[in-house]
Structure formats: structure tokens, C-alpha cells
């Protein structure tokens, strides 16, 4: 239930509604539902961006997880960037893919079984150079994020 407060300002009633903050998990759930409802398309900040869902297993919990991520198609590979928005740490799903690399991805209306492999060294640097969506971090500005190739 949302909490609210009322203030009397210049003889007018002003009602302010405070909504509980949305968690990352709630936000992801909304993106995932929209993706599946609209056959792989979403709006908002991801509108028009190539987006896929990674269905993976938690490294510590063993629970099934799903995360929406942008990707870059490289021939037969789907490349995803574990950038966490440019943070100095990797997202949880990166650690899950390292622990359990056999996953399923959803691209549009298709579900594909894949094996996650981390791209390193010169190939990683070359991928970052070619990908216009890897602007949050690059090999020249940060050691992280690590790009993972699915």
C-alpha cells in the first residue's frame, strides 16, 4: 500500500503520494513481461535496441533466473556485455553464466540453447571497438566489464 501526505498550501489541498521504490528485480520483471507479450519488442530506454533474455541458473542458489540484456550479433554468436551500466563490478548473471554456462536465450519469439563463453584479450578489445552499444565502458577506460560471448 502506498503512503501519502496532505499539505494545505494557499488554501488548496495538495496531496503527495509516495510510492515504494521499485527494485531492480521488479523492473526486470516488467521488461521481461513486456518482451514476451510483444514478441521480443520493448519500449522505454530499450526501445529499438536488440534485446534478448538470458535464462540461467544462480551460481549460489541454483534457482532459475532470467535477465534482459542488450546484445550484439556477431555471425552465429550473440554477444552480451556484462557492463552493469559501467559499474566496477560485474552483474550477478555474469557469475551465474561462469558457474553454469549452458543456458537458454530468448531472441524475439525464438528460444535457443547456447553455451556461454567469456571473450578475452585482443578479441574482446576488437568486439568493444566494433560495438556501438558498449559505450559505458571500453578496454581503454576500464578493466571491467568483461564481455561474455554466448
Phi and psi in degrees as a GROMACS rama.xvg file:
@    title "Ramachandran Plot"
@    xaxis  label "Phi"
@    yaxis  label "Psi"
@TYPE xy
-78.0081  142.779  UNK-2
-92.4723  161.057  UNK-3
-148.912  161.122  UNK-4
-133.911  154.915  UNK-5
-123.205  135.684  UNK-6
-126.147  142.248  UNK-7
-99.1821  114.696  UNK-8
-124.715  120.282  UNK-9
48.3744  47.0323  UNK-10
62.4729  17.7797  UNK-11
-116.319  144.683  UNK-12
-88.5163  123.893  UNK-13
-113.185  121.597  UNK-14
-109.108  126.28  UNK-15
-113.606  126.19  UNK-16
-104.684  127.489  UNK-17
-102.697  120.235  UNK-18
-98.7107  142.778  UNK-19
-60.1158  146.653  UNK-20
-67.4477  144.957  UNK-21
-82.4595  136.364  UNK-22
-86.1282  163.194  UNK-23
-60.6867  -37.0513  UNK-24
-62.9143  -42.8544  UNK-25
-63.9689  -42.5108  UNK-26
-63.4744  -46.1803  UNK-27
-59.9525  -41.4905  UNK-28
-59.5841  -39.5717  UNK-29
-65.5178  -42.6008  UNK-30
-65.152  -42.7238  UNK-31
-62.5342  -45.5613  UNK-32
-62.0807  -43.3929  UNK-33
-64.5179  -42.0305  UNK-34
-56.5144  -49.7297  UNK-35
-71.2741  -36.1148  UNK-36
-67.3664  -33.7608  UNK-37
-109.4  27.2027  UNK-38
55.8857  44.1546  UNK-39
92.7653  4.01658  UNK-40
-108.877  142.051  UNK-41
-137.35  162.885  UNK-42
-105.509  -153.297  UNK-43
64.0798  -143.982  UNK-44
-68.0926  -16.8241  UNK-45
-97.4727  2.60444  UNK-46
-57.0546  125.729  UNK-47
81.0664  -7.55875  UNK-48
-85.5812  147.171  UNK-49
-71.3964  116.841  UNK-50
-125.593  140.273  UNK-51
-134.092  163.318  UNK-52
-108.501  131.104  UNK-53
-100.883  120.818  UNK-54
-102.219  112.962  UNK-55
-139.796  178.691  UNK-56
-113.747  135.092  UNK-57
-61.0065  133.506  UNK-58
-63.1644  -41.382  UNK-59
-94.5785  -38.6469  UNK-60
-90.5177  -26.6593  UNK-61
76.0758  4.4845  UNK-62
-79.5664  150.346  UNK-63
-71.1643  136.224  UNK-64
-132.674  154.04  UNK-65
-137.075  131.941  UNK-66
-132.048  135.491  UNK-67
-83.6142  133.178  UNK-68
-143.125  150.281  UNK-69
-77.6364  152.679  UNK-70
-136.258  166.973  UNK-71
-129.031  121.825  UNK-72
-82.4608  127.746  UNK-73
-130.492  89.9861  UNK-74
63.7151  -120.915  UNK-75
-89.6691  -0.862939  UNK-76
-99.9668  148.28  UNK-77
-107.872  114.494  UNK-78
-99.3829  130.604  UNK-79
-121.357  150.899  UNK-80
-114.003  116.904  UNK-81
-80.962  63.1465  UNK-82
-91.046  -24.5148  UNK-83
50.3891  42.236  UNK-84
66.2528  25.0684  UNK-85
90.8185  5.2639  UNK-86
-65.106  164.511  UNK-87
-82.8003  0.98535  UNK-88
-123.872  161.91  UNK-89
-86.6797  152.228  UNK-90
-67.2761  158.655  UNK-91
-56.544  -37.7609  UNK-92
-62.3916  -26.7456  UNK-93
-60.7763  -48.226  UNK-94
-65.151  -36.1879  UNK-95
-64.6657  -40.9042  UNK-96
-68.2585  -34.5451  UNK-97
-65.5115  -39.957  UNK-98
-76.6371  -37.1344  UNK-99
-134.02  81.6225  UNK-100
-73.4231  -16.5084  UNK-101
-84.7605  111.042  UNK-102
-135.501  174.005  UNK-103
-117.665  139.964  UNK-104
-117.955  150.127  UNK-105
-112.466  121.815  UNK-106
-124.943  114.206  UNK-107
62.8499  -121.212  UNK-108
-103.567  3.8767  UNK-109
-96.6256  140.389  UNK-110
-112.18  126.399  UNK-111
-126.27  131.626  UNK-112
-82.2273  129.293  UNK-113
-138.151  167.968  UNK-114
-120.627  123.127  UNK-115
-77.4337  135.1  UNK-116
-134.818  136.135  UNK-117
-81.02  133.932  UNK-118
-95.6358  131.298  UNK-119
-132.218  173.504  UNK-120
62.2538  -141.027  UNK-121
-62.4668  -37.7225  UNK-122
-63.7964  -41.7968  UNK-123
-59.854  -47.9234  UNK-124
-60.3382  -40.7924  UNK-125
-64.9331  -40.2991  UNK-126
-63.6833  -44.9725  UNK-127
-61.2895  -35.6731  UNK-128
-67.0589  -38.2112  UNK-129
-81.5375  -21.4027  UNK-130
-94.3668  115.378  UNK-131
-69.3766  -15.6513  UNK-132
-92.9541  2.86883  UNK-133
-96.8455  31.9011  UNK-134
-74.3038  -14.8443  UNK-135
-66.8404  -29.67  UNK-136
-156.294  150.255  UNK-137
-143.147  163.401  UNK-138
-57.5695  -29.4356  UNK-139
-80.7825  -17.8469  UNK-140
-109.743  -12.4447  UNK-141
-161.668  149.714  UNK-142
-72.8681  -30.6117  UNK-143
-110.935  159.31  UNK-144
-82.2933  167.013  UNK-145
-95.7851  125.864  UNK-146
-78.1705  131.465  UNK-147
-107.433  135.841  UNK-148
-104.999  125.06  UNK-149
